[in-house]
Amino acid sequence: MRGMNYAAPAVLLLAAAVSGCRGETSEDPPIVPIRNMYNQPKYSMQQSNDYFADHRNMRPPVDGTISREHEIDPRVATGVLEDNTGYVLTIPPEVVKASGGMDAMLVRGKERYGIYCSACHGLSGAGDGIVVKRNAGMPAPPSYHDPKIGISHWPDGRLYATIENGKGNMPAYGPQTTVQDRWAIVAYVRALEVSQAQVANVEKKP
């Protein structure tokens, strides 16, 4: 028996054992080191829970909790001065800085304006959007460039508040847009006023 190689039979035995397990489903429970973390009670979102006095499983946020995205500066969040005496005259400089500068803000404002505003107000702000053209009898929104409306004389904060809260037939766009985007739209509307005034001056020339 001297010199006999025992390695080959061992390998064959191991191969047979492994091949015999292929395709078979074990009925043994899975090996879980910490069983109490594998099987633990839980509640569904709308399920009643007797642990709490109100029996609600979904817990309301702690009083005073605000989201990380919540704007705490009332001037920036509402367009109104902190003492409620009037509107912010111009776009707050911290908003411009957070947007990456006025150029970047205008690019974003043009994009957001095209999505939310141009359908009614038109691409130039003249109140001739596609929704108005396709709905006969629908009152057209006033042109930004109508001196009787005087939007050019509005404080920027008032324009921002109108976008956020709506006015007349115009719905509130606060739920659909962010604070930064609303200010970006304000900046773009101001740019439209300047550009359209330049167009008007050119057309008046003989």
Order of alpha helices (4+ residues) and beta strands (2+ residues): alpha-alpha-alpha-alpha-alpha-alpha-alpha-alpha-alpha
